[in-house]
């Protein structure tokens, strides 16, 4: 009788608890670039979209500028469940799997439209590969085309010999090697200090990075070469994704689609604006000369073949699908 009374007393408590909304979750989202960078702005809008869309049941809080985890630590932190979600430069992980470097094969995709086609061709294989790494791919946004920064005039590859070159992935390190430069691994948040102290003297990057880090304080020349359009990507720990209900997943996917769209067009419009700002602040901004362009494209042919050999059948299938889309 006593046990039955205890159970009856518990029934109202159980019913009330079932009627209450699920306990809200908070996800921290580390990001490697400054809060004013357009990727970080897009990420913050995505986080707000999810928070509002779920009525606060899933709150995402962004941590830009490597403030929670350094850029090089973000992917591992998400994989191991230290955080649920993060953003990172895609090609930073090319040493783990060549597919991560698909966006940085020189001169394969040199426009925003071609970059989108290449990404669409790569996504099925990318999704499969990331699942094996305990990650769920959410969305990706391109950077503006990559150009060369120097603190002197450069007309040929011979002018690059011995220059300390900031590298951020396998492709940039390989370009440095082919050109006879000295690669120095430097994260985006450390660029300004690296150039100010002479740790680095050059880099290949977008006008956006140069503008964000005010590189005109140390560098003098920017050469447009449109070598490739690297990508940032946002990803979720697989267990974190799996435990979400269908409604929340749909909201995340919807907000991700909006972020991908907004980020893409920000990159497009930001390209000329940032190059204009580099020039306005005293840098010489111009297209690379014919000889330098030809030499760089020669490096591109070497690196394309090296990437295809490393990526094997998967990589060849991606490139074939991409080339078919260009016909």
N, C-alpha and C positions, 0 to 999 in steps of 0.2 A: 504493500500500500504506500509506504514511504517513497519507494523508488518511483512509483507511478506519479505521485505528487511532484517529485523533483522534475520528472520529465515534463509534466504539464506546465510547471513554472518556466521551463526552458522554451516551450513552444512560442510564446510571444516574442522572446528575444531573437529566436531563429527567424521568425517571420519579418521582424523589423530589420534585421541585418540583410535579408534578401531584398527588401524594398529599397535599401540605400544604394546609391551609385557606387561603382567600384572605386577603390582608393586611387587617387590620382598618382601618376608616375611623373618623375622628373628625369629627363635625359640631358646630360651634359654633352655638348658637341664641340670638341676641340678642332681648331682650324689653324693653319700655319701662317696665314697672311694677315696683314694689318687690318684693323676694323674698317678703315676707309677703302680698302681694296674692293673692287666690284664683286669678286667672288665672295668675300666676307659679307658684303651688303646683301647679296642674293641669298646667302645662307641664313642671315638673320631674318630676312623676309619669309623664307621657307619655314624657319622655326616658329615664327609668329603665326603663319598660316596653319600649321599643325596644332599649335596651342589653342588658337581660336576655333578651328574646325572641330576639335574634340571637346570643346567646352571646358578646356583646362584639365581634362582627364589625362592627357599626355602633354606635359610641358617640356619643350626643348629650349635649352639655354646655350647660346653659342659662346665660345671662348676663343676669340681671334688672336693672331699674333704669337702663336705658340705659348700662350699664357698658362694653359693647363697641362699640355704635353708639347714638347718640341715637335716640329714637323716630322722628323725622322722617327718619332715614337708613336705617332697617332695610329697608324694602321695596326700595330701590334697591340696597342691598348684596346682597340675595338675587338680584335680577334680574341683576346683573352678575357673579354668581358669587364675590363676595368672601367670602360665607358660603353654606352650602347650604340653610339653613332659618331661619325667623324668625317672630316674632309681632308683629302691629301692630293698632291700632284700624282697623276696616274703613273707617269714614267719613272717616278722615284723608286719603283719596285721592279724595274726591269731585270735586276740581278736575280730576282726570285723566279720570274717566268718571262720569257721574251715578249709574250702577248701584252704585258703591261707597257711595253715600249712601242706599240703600234702607232701611236700618235706622233712619235718623234723620229720616224724614219725619214731622213732628209729628202725634201723635194718630191715626196710621194703625193701629199695633199697640201697645197700651198694657199688655198683660199678657204673662206668660211664654208662655202657650199661643198667643196670637196672634203673638208674636214668632217662635215656632218655625214656625208655618204660613207666615208671610211669608218666612222664610229658605228653607223648602222650595220655595216658589214661585219664589224668585229663583235658587236654586242652578244650574239648567241654564244660564241666561244668564251667571251669574257664572263658572262653569267655562269657558265658551267665551271670555269676555272675558279671563280670567286667562291662558289658554293663549296668547292673542295677546301677552301681556305677559311671556312666558317664565317663567310661574309655574304651579305645580300646587297647587290648593287641597286642604288636608288636613282641617282641622276648624275649627269656630267655636263660641264660647261667648258667651252674652249677659251683659251687665251688668244689675244691678238697674234698675228704672225711674228715670228722671231727674227730679230735683227742683231747686228754686232755692235757692241759698245767698246770704245777704246779711249785712251787719253792721248792719242796721237793720230796723225793721218796714216791710213792703211790702204794701199793700192793693190797689193799682191799678198799671197800667203807668206812670201819671204819676209814681209814686214812684221809678221806675227811671231817670228822666232824668239823663243825665250820669254814671251809675255806671260805673266801670271794670270791664269784664266779661271774665272769662277765656274765650276761645274755643279750641276744639280741632279744629273742622272747619267746613265751609262752613255747615252748619245753625246752629251756635251763633253764628257771626259774623252770619248773617242775622237771627236773633232779636234780637241786640244792636242791629242797625241799625233794625229795625222798632220796637223799644222805646225808641229814643233813647239807648241806652247806648254806651259806647266800647269796642269789642272789642279785646282784647289777646291775641295768640297765645302760649300758655304750655303747654309739655309737662307731663305728669303729674308727672315727677320734680322739676319746678321750682315746684310749686304752693305748698308751705309757705313758701318764701322770697318768692314773689310776694305772698302775702297779708300776710306779716310786714312787708314793706317798703313796702306800699301800691301796688305795681305793679298789683295787681288788688284789687277789693273785693267781687266777686260771681262766681258761676258757676252753670251748670246741669250737674249731675252726679249720680251715684248716692250713696247713703249710704256705699257701700263706699269710694269715693274720699275722701270727707270723713273717714271713720274712719281710713283708712290714713295720711292726711296730717295728722291731728290739727288740722283746721281750726278747731275750737273755740278754739284759741289766738288766733285773729284774727277769726272770724266769730261771729254770734250767732243767726241765724235760718235754719231749713231749712223750705221749703214743699214738701209733696208735691204734684206735679202730674202725675206719670206720663206725661210728654210722649212718651217713646219708650224703647226698650231697645236701646242701641247694642251692637255686637258687636266682639269681638276675633277675629282669624282667624290661623291658622297655615298657612304656605305654604312650598313647596320650589322651588328653582330647577329648571326643566324638565330641563336636562341632568343634574342630580344625580339626579332621579327616573328618567330614562330609563336611566341606567347601572346601576340596581339590578336584581337578578334578581327573579323572580316571588315567590319565598319571602320575600325581604326586604320587598318591596312589601306583601305580605299582612300581614306583622307590623306594618308602619307603619300600614296601614289599620285593623287590629284595635286597636292602641293608640290610634289617633286616635278610634275609636268610643267606647272607654272614657273617653277624656279629655273628649269632647263630653258624654257622659252625666254624668260626675262634675262637670264644670264647671257644667253646667246646674243641677244640684241644689244645688251650693254657692251659686250665685247666688240661688236661691229661698230657701234657709235664711238666707243672709247678709243678705237685705234687712231683715227686722225686727230682727235682731241689731244691725246697724250703726246703724239709726235709734235703737234703744234706747241704744246707746253714745254717740251724739251728744247725746241728751237727758241721759244720766247725767253727761256732762261739761259740762253747763250751757247747751247750745243749746236754743232753743225750737223744737220739732219739731211741725208741724201741717199739716193740709190747707190748700191755698190757698183763699182766699175765693171766693165765687161770681163777683164782679165780675172779679177777676184771672183766674180760670179761663176765664171767657167771653172776655176780651180775648186771652188766650193761644191759645185755640182759633181765634179769628179769624186770628191769625198763622199757625196751622196750615193753615187753608184757603188762604191766600195762598201759603204755601210748598209745599203739595201741588200746586197748579196750576203753580207755577214748576218743580217737579221733573219733573212729567209732560211739560211742554213741552221741558225739557232732555233728558230720557231718551228721548223719541220713542216709536216703536212698541215697542221692547224694554221700556221701562218700563211702558207701558200694558198689555202682555201679562202682565207680572209682577203688576201690581196686579189685573188681571182674574182671574188664576189664584188669587191670594190671596183676593179677595172671594168667589170661587166656593167656596173651602174653608170660608168662614165661614157659609155658608147651611145 
